[in-house]
């Protein structure tokens, strides 16, 4: 089912990206739009630090990661994002949403139900 599952997950990732960009100002998507991993969306939000955001998301049942999967737990800007030319402040605030077999459109809707309010609260 790899091919059909990849198509489904790409559609979810693209839906999440599109809705984030349409509902939250200052969303920065990191990575090549056409050549990237199917199940991953790396974003930052202007003026928001990753650790503060992740803690706030956790309280609402939203789970994401900061940094790269191979450097999880690191509390610094991703060297990959920095090498891509992402400004340090954005790279330090970047989070990674991962989608997979268990992910659904309902999950994307839940993120978009909670995340805009979290971002607004943190910016205020």
C-alpha positions as CSV (number, residue, x, y, z in Angstrom):
1,X,0.0,0.0,0.0
2,X,3.0,2.3,-0.1
3,X,2.1,4.2,-3.2
4,X,-1.6,4.8,-2.2
5,X,-0.6,5.6,1.4
6,X,2.1,8.1,0.2
7,X,-0.5,9.9,-2.0
8,X,-2.9,10.1,1.0
9,X,-0.3,11.4,3.4
10,X,1.0,14.0,0.9
11,X,-2.6,15.2,0.5
12,X,-2.9,15.5,4.3
13,X,0.4,17.3,4.6
14,X,-0.5,19.7,1.8
15,X,-3.9,20.3,3.4
16,X,-2.3,21.1,6.7
17,X,0.2,23.5,5.1
18,X,-2.5,25.3,3.1
19,X,-4.8,25.7,6.1
20,X,-2.0,26.9,8.3
21,X,-1.0,29.5,5.8
22,X,-4.5,30.7,5.2
23,X,-5.5,30.9,8.9
24,X,-2.3,32.1,10.7
25,X,-0.2,35.1,9.7
26,X,3.5,34.8,9.6
27,X,3.7,31.1,8.9
28,X,7.1,30.1,7.3
29,X,7.3,26.7,5.5
30,X,10.8,25.3,5.4
31,X,11.9,23.0,2.6
32,X,11.5,22.7,-1.1
33,X,7.8,22.8,-2.1
34,X,8.1,20.0,-4.6
35,X,11.0,17.8,-3.4
36,X,10.5,16.9,0.3
37,X,9.5,14.0,2.5
38,X,5.9,13.1,2.0
39,X,4.9,12.8,5.6
40,X,6.7,15.9,7.1
41,X,5.9,19.6,7.3
42,X,8.5,21.9,8.9
43,X,7.2,25.3,9.8
44,X,7.9,28.3,12.0
45,X,5.6,31.1,13.1
46,X,7.0,34.7,13.3
47,X,7.7,35.7,16.8
48,X,7.2,32.3,18.4
49,X,9.9,30.1,20.0
50,X,9.7,26.3,19.5
51,X,9.8,25.2,23.1
52,X,7.0,27.6,24.2
53,X,4.9,26.6,21.3
54,X,5.4,22.9,21.8
55,X,4.4,23.1,25.5
56,X,1.3,25.1,24.7
57,X,0.4,22.6,22.0
58,X,0.9,19.7,24.3
59,X,-1.7,21.2,26.7
60,X,-4.2,21.1,23.8
61,X,-3.4,17.5,22.8
62,X,-1.3,18.6,19.7
63,X,2.0,16.9,19.2
64,X,4.9,18.0,17.0
65,X,8.7,18.1,17.4
66,X,11.4,20.7,17.1
67,X,14.7,20.2,15.3
68,X,15.4,17.2,13.1
69,X,14.3,13.7,14.0
70,X,18.0,12.7,14.3
71,X,18.7,15.5,16.8
72,X,15.5,15.4,18.9
73,X,16.0,16.8,22.3
74,X,18.5,19.4,21.0
75,X,17.7,22.9,22.1
76,X,19.2,24.9,19.3
77,X,18.5,25.9,15.7
78,X,18.7,23.1,13.2
79,X,22.0,23.2,11.3
80,X,20.1,22.0,8.3
81,X,17.7,24.9,8.3
82,X,20.6,27.3,8.9
83,X,22.4,25.8,5.9
84,X,19.3,26.3,3.8
85,X,19.5,30.0,4.6
86,X,16.6,30.1,7.1
87,X,17.3,33.0,9.5
88,X,18.4,31.8,13.0
89,X,15.3,33.1,14.7
90,X,13.0,31.2,12.3
91,X,15.2,28.1,12.5
92,X,15.1,28.2,16.3
93,X,11.3,28.5,16.2
94,X,10.7,25.7,13.7
95,X,8.6,22.7,14.5
96,X,8.0,19.5,12.6
97,X,4.6,17.9,12.0
98,X,4.8,14.3,11.1
99,X,1.9,12.4,9.5
100,X,1.5,8.7,8.9
101,X,-0.9,5.8,8.5
102,X,-2.9,6.8,11.6
103,X,-3.3,10.4,10.5
104,X,-6.6,11.7,9.2
105,X,-8.3,14.8,7.9
106,X,-9.9,15.0,11.3
107,X,-6.4,15.3,12.9
108,X,-5.6,18.2,10.5
109,X,-8.9,19.9,11.4
110,X,-8.1,19.5,15.1
111,X,-4.8,21.2,14.7
112,X,-6.4,24.1,12.9
113,X,-9.1,24.3,15.6
114,X,-6.5,24.8,18.3
115,X,-3.3,26.2,16.8
116,X,-4.5,29.6,15.7
117,X,-5.6,30.5,19.2
118,X,-2.3,29.2,20.7
119,X,-0.3,31.3,18.3
120,X,-2.4,34.4,19.0
121,X,-2.1,33.9,22.8
122,X,1.7,33.5,22.6
123,X,2.1,36.6,20.4
124,X,-0.1,38.7,22.7
